């Protein structure tokens, strides 16, 4: 009987040892009843934000975004519209027109045969321009005594007319000044707006006698001084230097 009890005791010890071994194995492998812990990453962890993805535009079928090309610049104007500005601005524009051959020459000027437009293609007015020409008789004489004399003159109103000039280069029809006479010339003033008065005229005329002496009427350009004046010219008789 003692021998049987000993055998049972050994069996119980052996069963306890096996159970303990199984419990230790379960703890080292995570066990079947415990929750599995998070696995450690095998490489370095990136801290940068993910790259943004393209957003398709409304109505598109893909993710590719296409940009609209910029609008072409508006073409630069090649003429000046005098109808869009006042008389003073339009007169200033006309008076500053450059000559077609030389920019230092006036693009609009008076001659013995009338009013001329002769400017470059990108400077001319967009349409015909109506201007007023006011004419004055210029009485010529000399003051002084002996060989020391100087020319003098006086104005008197003659007439006023309206003509059209441009947009093409050429002579304005009906713009020629009246004929000159003995010691009497004609001053033609081109302007916009109301007619000018003799008080608006140059206080001094630079009378230049051509060399050689002229055999007929001649003409010289006169500098304008009023804000609405465009051009002016003086037609002189051949004997102007001897009056």
Kinemage of the C-alpha trace (Angstrom):
@kinemage 1
@onewidth
@group {chain A} dominant
@subgroup {mainchain}
@vectorlist {calphas} color= white
{ca unk a 1} P 0.000 0.000 0.000
{ca unk a 2} L 2.867 2.308 0.697
{ca unk a 3} L 4.278 1.411 -2.664
{ca unk a 4} L 1.028 2.421 -4.443
{ca unk a 5} L 0.847 5.745 -2.663
{ca unk a 6} L 4.418 6.465 -3.730
{ca unk a 7} L 3.618 5.722 -7.367
{ca unk a 8} L 0.635 8.037 -7.292
{ca unk a 9} L 2.720 10.757 -5.687
{ca unk a 10} L 5.321 10.477 -8.409
{ca unk a 11} L 2.626 10.631 -11.071
{ca unk a 12} L 1.182 13.785 -9.531
{ca unk a 13} L 4.614 15.432 -9.405
{ca unk a 14} L 5.243 14.524 -13.036
{ca unk a 15} L 1.855 15.927 -14.135
{ca unk a 16} L 2.565 19.164 -12.249
{ca unk a 17} L 5.927 19.518 -13.934
{ca unk a 18} L 4.395 19.012 -17.379
{ca unk a 19} L 1.676 21.619 -16.645
{ca unk a 20} L 4.295 24.113 -15.466
{ca unk a 21} L 6.328 23.565 -18.601
{ca unk a 22} L 3.294 24.160 -20.777
{ca unk a 23} L 2.474 27.394 -18.876
{ca unk a 24} L 5.994 28.768 -19.370
{ca unk a 25} L 5.872 27.999 -23.091
{ca unk a 26} L 2.537 29.818 -23.414
{ca unk a 27} L 3.946 33.008 -21.833
{ca unk a 28} L 6.958 33.175 -24.111
{ca unk a 29} L 4.955 32.724 -27.302
{ca unk a 30} L 2.201 35.262 -26.497
{ca unk a 31} L -0.224 32.549 -25.441
{ca unk a 32} L -3.525 31.683 -26.914
{ca unk a 33} L -5.588 33.745 -24.503
{ca unk a 34} L -3.527 37.025 -24.363
{ca unk a 35} L -3.870 39.932 -26.905
{ca unk a 36} L -1.009 40.207 -29.373
{ca unk a 37} L 1.067 43.447 -28.984
{ca unk a 38} L 1.825 45.788 -31.876
{ca unk a 39} L 4.638 44.722 -34.099
{ca unk a 40} L 7.709 46.927 -34.310
{ca unk a 41} L 8.536 48.424 -37.716
{ca unk a 42} L 11.436 46.859 -39.494
{ca unk a 43} L 12.813 50.138 -40.951
{ca unk a 44} L 12.952 53.897 -40.193
{ca unk a 45} L 9.626 55.730 -39.873
{ca unk a 46} L 9.064 58.663 -42.291
{ca unk a 47} L 7.859 61.909 -40.673
{ca unk a 48} L 7.144 63.835 -43.955
{ca unk a 49} L 3.560 64.538 -45.103
{ca unk a 50} L 2.264 62.553 -48.043
{ca unk a 51} L 2.558 64.226 -51.469
{ca unk a 52} L -0.648 66.002 -52.540
{ca unk a 53} L -2.554 64.506 -55.396
{ca unk a 54} L -3.818 66.482 -58.394
{ca unk a 55} L -7.431 67.508 -58.192
{ca unk a 56} L -9.328 67.186 -61.466
{ca unk a 57} L -11.068 70.296 -62.725
{ca unk a 58} L -14.839 70.429 -63.069
{ca unk a 59} L -15.981 68.396 -66.026
{ca unk a 60} L -12.638 66.645 -66.502
{ca unk a 61} L -12.312 62.888 -66.671
{ca unk a 62} L -8.820 62.573 -65.252
{ca unk a 63} L -6.630 63.979 -62.532
{ca unk a 64} L -4.379 65.972 -64.912
{ca unk a 65} L -4.792 69.774 -64.456
{ca unk a 66} L -4.329 71.881 -67.601
{ca unk a 67} L -3.718 75.665 -67.390
{ca unk a 68} L -5.442 78.170 -69.690
{ca unk a 69} L -2.965 80.107 -71.896
{ca unk a 70} L -2.860 83.900 -71.231
{ca unk a 71} L -4.940 86.105 -73.494
{ca unk a 72} L -3.088 87.812 -76.328
{ca unk a 73} L -2.354 91.529 -75.673
{ca unk a 74} L -4.621 94.035 -77.371
{ca unk a 75} L -3.099 95.522 -80.528
{ca unk a 76} L -1.617 98.988 -80.084
{ca unk a 77} L -3.520 101.781 -81.830
{ca unk a 78} L -2.088 102.973 -85.149
{ca unk a 79} L -4.004 106.252 -85.310
{ca unk a 80} L -5.428 108.972 -83.052
{ca unk a 81} L -9.190 109.381 -82.714
{ca unk a 82} L -9.732 113.142 -82.466
{ca unk a 83} L -13.477 112.655 -81.941
{ca unk a 84} L -12.847 111.209 -78.469
{ca unk a 85} L -11.096 114.309 -77.066
{ca unk a 86} L -11.753 118.026 -76.740
{ca unk a 87} L -10.563 120.813 -79.029
{ca unk a 88} L -7.554 121.692 -76.880
{ca unk a 89} L -6.257 118.093 -76.754
{ca unk a 90} L -6.906 117.493 -80.451
{ca unk a 91} L -5.166 120.751 -81.386
{ca unk a 92} L -2.155 119.827 -79.258
{ca unk a 93} L -1.956 116.416 -80.950
{ca unk a 94} L -2.136 117.923 -84.461
{ca unk a 95} L 0.423 120.622 -83.714
{ca unk a 96} L 2.937 118.011 -82.492
{ca unk a 97} L 2.651 115.653 -85.459
{ca unk a 98} L 6.122 114.785 -86.804
{ca unk a 99} L 7.004 115.196 -90.458
{ca unk a 100} L 7.094 112.132 -92.690
{ca unk a 101} L 10.642 112.792 -93.904
{ca unk a 102} L 12.100 114.317 -90.732
{ca unk a 103} L 10.570 114.179 -87.272
{ca unk a 104} L 11.789 117.729 -86.567
{ca unk a 105} L 9.551 119.035 -89.347
{ca unk a 106} L 5.863 119.691 -88.643
{ca unk a 107} L 3.449 117.031 -89.839
{ca unk a 108} L 0.745 119.635 -90.552
{ca unk a 109} L 1.618 123.057 -91.989
{ca unk a 110} L 0.477 125.913 -94.197
{ca unk a 111} L 1.997 126.659 -97.602
{ca unk a 112} L 1.272 129.006 -100.476
{ca unk a 113} L -1.124 126.386 -101.861
{ca unk a 114} L -2.893 125.681 -98.549
{ca unk a 115} L -2.890 123.306 -95.567
{ca unk a 116} L -0.804 120.127 -95.845
{ca unk a 117} L -0.824 116.907 -93.822
{ca unk a 118} L 2.466 115.023 -94.216
{ca unk a 119} L 3.138 112.691 -91.297
{ca unk a 120} L 4.009 109.055 -90.589
{ca unk a 121} L 1.491 106.219 -90.922
{ca unk a 122} L 1.259 105.347 -87.211
{ca unk a 123} L 0.726 108.962 -86.130
{ca unk a 124} L -2.051 110.167 -88.422
{ca unk a 125} L -5.642 110.779 -87.292
{ca unk a 126} L -8.120 107.899 -87.544
{ca unk a 127} L -10.527 109.942 -89.687
{ca unk a 128} L -10.891 113.319 -91.384
{ca unk a 129} L -10.498 116.314 -89.093
{ca unk a 130} L -12.402 119.556 -89.645
{ca unk a 131} L -10.333 122.628 -88.795
{ca unk a 132} L -10.996 126.357 -89.040
{ca unk a 133} L -8.634 128.706 -90.875
{ca unk a 134} L -8.814 132.337 -89.820
{ca unk a 135} L -7.021 134.764 -92.125
{ca unk a 136} L -5.660 138.227 -91.467
{ca unk a 137} L -4.243 140.846 -93.803
{ca unk a 138} L -0.722 141.844 -92.780
{ca unk a 139} L 0.260 145.424 -93.729
{ca unk a 140} L 3.997 145.668 -94.144
{ca unk a 141} L 6.178 148.722 -93.651
{ca unk a 142} L 9.497 149.812 -92.204
{ca unk a 143} L 10.241 152.110 -89.328
{ca unk a 144} L 13.404 154.101 -88.704
{ca unk a 145} L 15.437 156.499 -90.777
{ca unk a 146} L 18.241 156.292 -93.276
{ca unk a 147} L 19.890 152.897 -93.434
{ca unk a 148} L 18.746 151.880 -89.960
{ca unk a 149} L 15.258 150.542 -90.402
{ca unk a 150} L 13.299 147.533 -89.246
{ca unk a 151} L 10.152 145.910 -90.612
{ca unk a 152} L 6.826 146.575 -88.941
{ca unk a 153} L 3.362 145.264 -89.583
{ca unk a 154} L -0.269 145.440 -88.506
{ca unk a 155} L -3.136 142.940 -88.634
{ca unk a 156} L -6.683 143.301 -89.894
{ca unk a 157} L -9.272 140.476 -90.076
{ca unk a 158} L -9.846 139.046 -93.545
{ca unk a 159} L -12.068 135.924 -93.462
{ca unk a 160} L -12.653 132.518 -91.884
{ca unk a 161} L -13.211 129.149 -93.555
{ca unk a 162} L -13.526 125.499 -92.530
{ca unk a 163} L -11.658 122.704 -94.295
{ca unk a 164} L -11.127 118.975 -93.768
{ca unk a 165} L -7.691 117.411 -93.508
{ca unk a 166} L -6.619 113.742 -93.245
{ca unk a 167} L -6.556 110.951 -92.527
{ca unk a 168} L -4.348 110.437 -95.603
{ca unk a 169} L -1.457 112.770 -96.327
{ca unk a 170} L -2.216 115.528 -98.797
{ca unk a 171} L -3.539 119.031 -99.349
{ca unk a 172} L -6.805 120.138 -97.730
{ca unk a 173} L -9.162 121.364 -100.503
{ca unk a 174} L -10.120 125.025 -100.244
{ca unk a 175} L -7.337 125.926 -97.807
{ca unk a 176} L -5.157 128.130 -100.068
{ca unk a 177} L -4.758 131.735 -98.845
{ca unk a 178} L -5.907 134.672 -100.977
{ca unk a 179} L -3.373 136.299 -103.273
{ca unk a 180} L -0.963 138.829 -101.819
{ca unk a 181} L -0.608 142.393 -103.060
{ca unk a 182} L 1.896 145.257 -102.857
{ca unk a 183} L 3.212 145.426 -99.278
{ca unk a 184} L 0.338 143.287 -98.104
{ca unk a 185} L 0.589 139.671 -96.997
{ca unk a 186} L -1.837 137.104 -95.583
{ca unk a 187} L -1.501 135.345 -92.227
{ca unk a 188} L -3.447 132.059 -92.034
{ca unk a 189} L -4.010 130.537 -88.593
{ca unk a 190} L -5.331 126.959 -88.335
{ca unk a 191} L -7.244 126.212 -85.138
{ca unk a 192} L -10.045 124.180 -83.596
{ca unk a 193} L -13.118 125.601 -81.914
{ca unk a 194} L -14.172 129.237 -81.967
{ca unk a 195} L -12.351 131.674 -84.293
{ca unk a 196} L -9.364 133.460 -82.831
{ca unk a 197} L -9.031 137.212 -82.489
{ca unk a 198} L -6.201 139.511 -83.460
{ca unk a 199} L -5.227 139.671 -79.786
{ca unk a 200} L -4.376 135.933 -80.034
{ca unk a 201} L -1.883 136.512 -82.854
{ca unk a 202} L 1.907 136.533 -82.501
{ca unk a 203} L 3.206 139.807 -81.161
{ca unk a 204} L 6.233 139.559 -83.410
{ca unk a 205} L 6.723 138.058 -86.845
{ca unk a 206} L 10.182 136.948 -87.863
{ca unk a 207} L 10.125 138.233 -91.435
{ca unk a 208} L 12.836 136.500 -93.422
{ca unk a 209} L 13.736 137.573 -96.927
{ca unk a 210} L 14.924 134.672 -99.098
{ca unk a 211} L 18.290 134.846 -100.808
{ca unk a 212} L 18.300 135.324 -103.729
{ca unk a 213} L 15.455 137.820 -103.638
{ca unk a 214} L 12.128 136.263 -104.663
{ca unk a 215} L 10.487 137.154 -107.952
{ca unk a 216} L 7.008 136.234 -106.766
{ca unk a 217} L 5.027 135.589 -103.579
{ca unk a 218} L 6.704 133.369 -101.006
{ca unk a 219} L 5.717 131.749 -97.758
{ca unk a 220} L 7.110 131.147 -94.298
{ca unk a 221} L 5.902 129.118 -91.333
{ca unk a 222} L 4.806 131.045 -88.237
{ca unk a 223} L 5.001 129.568 -84.737
{ca unk a 224} L 1.585 129.256 -83.087
{ca unk a 225} L 1.051 130.428 -79.512
{ca unk a 226} L -2.591 129.683 -78.612
{ca unk a 227} L -3.738 126.445 -76.943
{ca unk a 228} L -6.270 125.674 -79.716
{ca unk a 229} L -3.974 126.723 -82.566
{ca unk a 230} L -2.587 124.001 -84.835
{ca unk a 231} L -0.444 125.762 -87.432
{ca unk a 232} L 0.068 129.145 -89.050
{ca unk a 233} L 1.684 130.464 -92.192
{ca unk a 234} L 2.466 133.846 -93.698
{ca unk a 235} L 2.194 134.490 -97.430
{ca unk a 236} L 4.308 137.476 -98.434
{ca unk a 237} L 4.607 139.528 -101.646
{ca unk a 238} L 7.855 139.640 -103.565
{ca unk a 239} L 8.456 143.262 -102.534
{ca unk a 240} L 8.043 142.665 -98.794
{ca unk a 241} L 11.657 143.633 -98.106
{ca unk a 242} L 11.251 147.081 -99.722
{ca unk a 243} L 7.945 148.175 -98.200
